[in-house]
Amino acid sequence: MIPMLSELLDVVLTQAPAAAEAVKAAPAKLGVVDSTIKFFKDGGPFMFVNLFWLAAALAVALERIVTLMFRYNLNAPPFMEQVTKLVMTGNVDRAVKLCAAAPHSPLAKIIRAGLTRANRGEIEVAKAVEEALVENSPHVGARIPWLWSLANIATLVGLVGTIFGLIGTFQALGNVPAEQKQALLSDGISKAMNNTAFALSIAVLCIIFHLFLTSYAKSMVETMELNALKLENLLARKAAGETQVDEARAA
């Protein structure tokens, strides 16, 4: 038993230095934070330029999402149903107050503009509604086109960073031995591609936000235009002597 233990101990002691050298030679596995920091450092200064454009794109997208989906949001069908009931029962003032309860909503502003001129005739109502539409529609789509421009800027900045990285790599090749050139070239190209990868990621993110926000804003503007037309017809029927809410709904 003792000879076997001594032989095993000799094997362990013999293999220990080789194992230690192998551990030292193997690259340590980096965490997510360390990998991200290394990714940016390897890419060079243009990575931090694109980091600024990424922050700008996220700020624009977040501001538009909060504004359109929360600040401007108003459930149109129940809102217009309440307005219709109040108008057909002669409570135009209460309908105006109902619109004032949502002071940030473009739809409420448009309906309020038409209701405040309900006693001045159809032409005045149409003019007021049209003016309110022209005034509030641009606020819905504001700053959304910036995302498309930011996508292009980020892509171009990443391309410039890639080119500068490749230029630096090829310049460094002239100062190293021939046996090291292949490894240096491979490492340099890999680092230069960091700029392209990061830039394209920013561009894809910007385009996704642009697509979503453009569709949402377009739908909101169409809802505003539709309900503005409904208000004009509602006030016209009211002026013609119609007083029944059910008839107004059917019409």
C-alpha positions in Angstrom: 0.0 0.0 0.0 2.8 2.4 0.9 4.8 1.9 -2.3 1.6 2.6 -4.3 1.0 5.8 -2.4 4.6 6.9 -2.9 4.2 6.3 -6.7 1.0 8.3 -6.8 2.6 11.2 -4.9 5.6 11.1 -7.3 3.1 11.4 -10.3 1.3 14.3 -8.7 4.5 16.2 -7.9 5.7 15.6 -11.4 2.6 16.8 -13.1 1.9 19.8 -10.8 4.4 22.2 -12.4 3.1 21.4 -15.9 -0.5 22.0 -14.8 0.4 25.3 -13.2 2.1 26.4 -16.4 -1.0 25.4 -18.4 -3.3 27.4 -16.1 -1.1 30.5 -16.4 -0.9 30.2 -20.2 -4.7 29.8 -20.6 -6.6 33.1 -20.9 -8.8 33.9 -17.9 -12.5 33.9 -18.6 -13.8 37.5 -18.4 -17.1 38.5 -16.9 -19.7 40.5 -18.7 -18.5 43.8 -17.4 -14.9 43.1 -18.1 -15.7 41.8 -21.5 -17.6 44.9 -22.3 -14.8 47.2 -21.1 -12.3 45.2 -23.1 -14.6 45.4 -26.2 -14.7 49.2 -26.0 -10.9 49.6 -25.2 -10.0 47.4 -28.2 -12.3 49.4 -30.5 -10.6 52.7 -29.8 -11.9 56.2 -29.4 -14.6 55.9 -32.0 -16.4 53.4 -29.8 -17.0 56.1 -27.2 -18.2 58.5 -29.9 -20.8 55.9 -30.9 -21.6 55.4 -27.2 -22.7 59.0 -27.2 -25.0 58.5 -30.2 -26.4 55.4 -28.6 -27.3 57.4 -25.5 -28.9 60.1 -27.7 -31.0 57.5 -29.6 -32.2 55.8 -26.3 -33.1 59.2 -24.9 -35.2 60.2 -28.0 -36.9 56.8 -28.0 -37.7 56.8 -24.3 -39.0 60.4 -24.4 -41.3 59.6 -27.4 -42.6 56.3 -25.8 -43.4 58.1 -22.5 -45.0 61.0 -24.3 -47.1 59.1 -26.9 -48.1 56.1 -24.8 -48.7 57.9 -21.4 -48.8 61.7 -21.7 -50.8 62.0 -25.0 -52.7 58.7 -24.7 -56.5 59.0 -24.5 -58.9 56.1 -25.1 -60.9 57.6 -28.0 -64.1 55.5 -28.2 -65.3 56.0 -24.6 -64.2 59.6 -24.6 -66.1 60.4 -27.8 -69.1 58.5 -26.5 -69.2 60.8 -23.4 -68.8 63.9 -25.6 -71.6 62.7 -27.8 -74.0 62.2 -24.9 -73.2 65.6 -23.4 -73.5 67.4 -26.8 -76.8 65.8 -27.7 -78.3 66.6 -24.3 -77.2 70.2 -24.6 -74.4 70.1 -22.0 -71.7 71.5 -24.3 -70.0 73.3 -21.3 -69.6 70.0 -19.5 -68.2 68.5 -22.7 -65.6 71.3 -22.7 -64.7 70.6 -19.1 -64.4 66.9 -19.9 -61.8 67.8 -22.6 -60.0 70.1 -20.1 -59.6 67.1 -17.8 -57.0 65.7 -20.3 -54.9 68.9 -20.9 -52.0 67.1 -22.6 -54.0 64.9 -25.0 -54.0 66.3 -28.7 -57.4 64.6 -29.3 -58.9 66.4 -26.3 -57.4 69.7 -27.5 -59.0 69.3 -31.0 -62.4 68.3 -29.6 -62.3 71.2 -27.2 -61.4 73.7 -30.0 -64.5 72.6 -31.9 -66.8 72.6 -28.9 -65.9 76.1 -27.9 -67.2 77.3 -31.2 -70.2 75.1 -31.3 -72.6 78.1 -31.3 -70.9 79.9 -34.2 -71.9 77.7 -37.1 -70.5 74.8 -39.0 -67.9 76.9 -40.8 -66.3 78.3 -37.6 -66.3 74.8 -36.1 -64.6 73.4 -39.1 -62.0 76.2 -39.1 -61.3 75.7 -35.4 -60.9 71.9 -35.7 -58.7 72.2 -38.7 -56.5 74.8 -37.0 -56.2 72.5 -33.9 -55.3 69.6 -36.1 -52.5 71.5 -37.9 -51.2 72.8 -34.5 -51.2 69.4 -32.6 -50.3 66.9 -35.3 -46.6 67.9 -35.5 -46.2 67.4 -31.8 -47.2 63.7 -32.2 -44.4 62.9 -34.7 -41.8 65.3 -33.2 -38.2 63.9 -33.0 -39.1 60.5 -34.4 -37.2 61.2 -37.7 -34.1 61.8 -35.5 -33.8 58.0 -35.0 -33.2 57.4 -38.7 -30.5 60.1 -38.8 -28.9 58.7 -35.7 -28.8 55.2 -37.3 -26.9 56.6 -40.3 -24.5 58.7 -38.1 -23.7 55.7 -35.9 -23.0 53.5 -39.0 -20.7 56.0 -40.5 -18.8 56.6 -37.3 -18.3 52.9 -36.9 -17.0 52.7 -40.4 -14.5 55.5 -39.8 -13.4 53.7 -36.6 -12.9 50.4 -38.5 -10.8 52.1 -41.2 -8.6 53.9 -38.7 -8.2 50.6 -36.8 -7.1 48.8 -40.0 -4.7 51.7 -40.9 -3.0 51.4 -37.5 -2.8 47.7 -37.8 -1.1 47.7 -41.2 1.3 50.4 -40.0 2.3 48.3 -37.1 3.1 45.3 -39.3 6.2 46.9 -40.6 7.9 46.9 -37.1 7.5 43.3 -36.2 9.2 40.1 -37.3 7.6 38.1 -40.1 6.5 35.2 -37.8 4.4 37.6 -35.7 2.7 39.4 -38.6 -0.1 37.0 -39.0 -1.1 37.0 -35.4 -0.8 40.8 -35.2 -2.9 41.2 -38.4 -5.6 38.8 -37.1 -5.8 40.6 -33.7 -5.9 44.1 -35.4 -8.7 43.2 -37.8 -10.7 41.6 -34.9 -10.4 44.8 -32.9 -11.2 47.0 -35.9 -14.4 45.0 -36.5 -15.6 46.0 -33.0 -16.5 49.4 -34.4 -18.5 47.9 -37.2 -20.4 45.5 -34.9 -21.2 48.2 -32.3 -22.3 50.7 -35.0 -24.6 48.2 -36.8 -26.1 47.2 -33.4 -27.0 50.9 -32.8 -28.4 51.3 -36.3 -30.6 48.2 -35.9 -31.9 49.5 -32.5 -32.7 52.9 -34.0 -34.5 51.5 -37.0 -36.7 49.2 -34.7 -37.6 52.2 -32.5 -38.3 54.3 -35.6 -40.6 51.7 -37.1 -42.6 51.3 -33.9 -42.9 55.0 -33.1 -43.7 56.0 -36.6 -46.6 53.5 -36.8 -47.9 54.5 -33.4 -47.7 58.2 -34.2 -49.5 57.7 -37.6 -52.2 55.7 -35.9 -52.7 58.5 -33.3 -52.9 61.2 -36.0 -55.5 59.2 -38.0 -57.5 58.8 -34.8 -57.4 62.5 -34.2 -58.6 63.3 -37.8 -61.4 60.7 -37.6 -62.8 62.0 -34.4 -62.4 65.6 -35.5 -64.6 64.7 -38.5 -67.1 63.0 -36.1 -67.3 66.1 -34.0 -68.1 68.3 -37.0 -70.9 65.9 -38.1 -72.1 65.7 -34.5 -72.4 69.4 -34.1 -74.0 69.7 -37.6 -76.7 67.2 -36.6 -77.2 69.0 -33.3 -77.7 72.3 -35.1 -80.2 70.6 -37.4 -82.3 69.7 -34.4 -81.4 66.2 -33.7 -81.6 65.4 -29.9 -81.5 61.7 -29.6 -78.2 60.0 -28.6 -79.2 56.7 -30.2 -79.9 58.4 -33.5 -76.5 60.1 -33.3 -74.8 56.8 -32.7 -76.6 55.1 -35.6 -75.6 58.0 -37.9 
